[in-house]
Amino acid sequence: MYRDTYAEIKLSHLDYNIKKLQVLAGDCFFCPMVKANAYGHGAVGVAKRLKSLGVQSVGVALLEEAIELREQSIDLNILHFGPIKENQVSLIAEHKITPVITSLEEIDFLKHLKEKIDIHLKIDIEMNRLGIKLCQIELALTKLKETSASLAGVCTHLAMGETLSDESSSSSQSLKKFKSLSDKHGWQNMDLHSLNSEGLMSLKDNTYSFGVRPGLAMYGVGEFAKKLGLKPVMNFVSEVALIKEVSKGEPVSYGKTWVADESKTIAIVSVGYADGYPWALSNKGFVKINEKKAKIIGRVCMDYIIVDITSVSVNIGDKVLLWGQLKNDEISLHDLADKAGTVAYELLTGISQRVPRKYINGLS
Ligand SMILES: Cc1ncc(COP(=O)(O)O)c(C=O)c1O
């Protein structure tokens, strides 16, 4: 590695978060989401660690994500949450992937299957995204009987999991609906799952014992994660590449959107939007160097950001905290995403391939 920009992945924090979430979830289906390269943390590294913690199932969005895990010898139960196409059915069987069926058409594709596979069925109660509509359930169950697939689980996804502490919220009503559907159809002994991170954390005592698919919280990010004392798993770190002086009236970076109002010392930091550092933080964001805040000045470039270090003592090669924790410094990803006008999910999943993930195994 020639450039010292990396995402440090603290696996001990992942362990800690998973254990806390498992306690909250209780004895029910637990399926951490490792889609989108485990929210940028590296799907293979994270899945291996989850296996060592005794986790049995993980969730992905794409078939290629599932196959990557299989090719890296991950033998967990892999739930594939995206829609499938007719010509993908044999691939799913070959790699022993559990498809979460999202439409009647997909059940028709399963008729070509010779192998016996387990499937989960997704019910669309309130998202109007993936899943069969309530009025299609009977037909779906009939069609399923004409295939060699067996129904091992049923799930739904809520639009506002964070509102489940309020029993009158529309998502609470949807969850109740899901419960009455499962009672009506006798699904109680299957894997029933419906809660994302915020759903789990806002629903008191996991009232219906529905299974959980935690994503953001297990990576230790978000308001709820903070309240629960979960620990951020990723620290995004770069280094100071150059230091220079600019005089009053001199501009910095593309578009000359920042002009020095007096003599300034600036540092050029080796990270840019090609690494996943958001352009939206141009003239808005900040980093921490040697425990001091340094503001981003001018536009974020493809490979660099430029920060004002006039009142910070800095040397070339010093580490720069972009988000997460570094020694005594901390930058909340949630707050940074807010500043950028986006969500933490987008920043995490946007970290590009050219940023190495460094796995830290030790306890801290
Ligand atoms: C179907 C499904 N379940 C669970 C999750 C996890 O959500 P969160 O990261 O908010 O916990 C997602 C995330 O997008 C999802 O699409």
Ligand as a Chemical Component Dictionary entry (heavy atoms), coordinates in Angstrom:
data_LIG
# 
_chem_comp.id                   LIG 
_chem_comp.type                 NON-POLYMER 
_chem_comp.pdbx_formal_charge   0 
_chem_comp.three_letter_code    LIG 
# 
loop_
_chem_comp_atom.comp_id 
_chem_comp_atom.atom_id 
_chem_comp_atom.alt_atom_id 
_chem_comp_atom.type_symbol 
_chem_comp_atom.charge 
_chem_comp_atom.model_Cartn_x 
_chem_comp_atom.model_Cartn_y 
_chem_comp_atom.model_Cartn_z 
_chem_comp_atom.pdbx_ordinal 
LIG C1 C1 C 0 -34.819 -6.303 3.371 1  
LIG C2 C2 C 0 -33.903 -5.588 4.308 2  
LIG N1 N1 N 0 -33.788 -6.027 5.563 3  
LIG C3 C3 C 0 -32.973 -5.429 6.447 4  
LIG C4 C4 C 0 -32.220 -4.316 6.104 5  
LIG C5 C5 C 0 -31.314 -3.718 7.124 6  
LIG O1 O1 O 0 -31.674 -2.404 7.423 7  
LIG P1 P1 P 0 -30.857 -1.566 8.491 8  
LIG O2 O2 O 0 -29.499 -1.354 7.934 9  
LIG O3 O3 O 0 -31.604 -0.284 8.589 10 
LIG O4 O4 O 0 -30.838 -2.351 9.747 11 
LIG C6 C6 C 0 -32.325 -3.816 4.812 12 
LIG C7 C7 C 0 -31.553 -2.621 4.430 13 
LIG O5 O5 O 0 -31.697 -1.933 3.492 14 
LIG C8 C8 C 0 -33.190 -4.461 3.888 15 
LIG O6 O6 O 0 -33.323 -4.036 2.630 16 
# 
loop_
_chem_comp_bond.comp_id 
_chem_comp_bond.atom_id_1 
_chem_comp_bond.atom_id_2 
_chem_comp_bond.value_order 
_chem_comp_bond.pdbx_ordinal 
LIG C1 C2 SING 1  
LIG C2 N1 SING 2  
LIG C2 C8 DOUB 3  
LIG N1 C3 DOUB 4  
LIG C3 C4 SING 5  
LIG C4 C5 SING 6  
LIG C4 C6 DOUB 7  
LIG C5 O1 SING 8  
LIG O1 P1 SING 9  
LIG P1 O2 DOUB 10 
LIG P1 O3 SING 11 
LIG P1 O4 SING 12 
LIG C6 C7 SING 13 
LIG C6 C8 SING 14 
LIG C7 O5 DOUB 15 
LIG C8 O6 SING 16 
# 
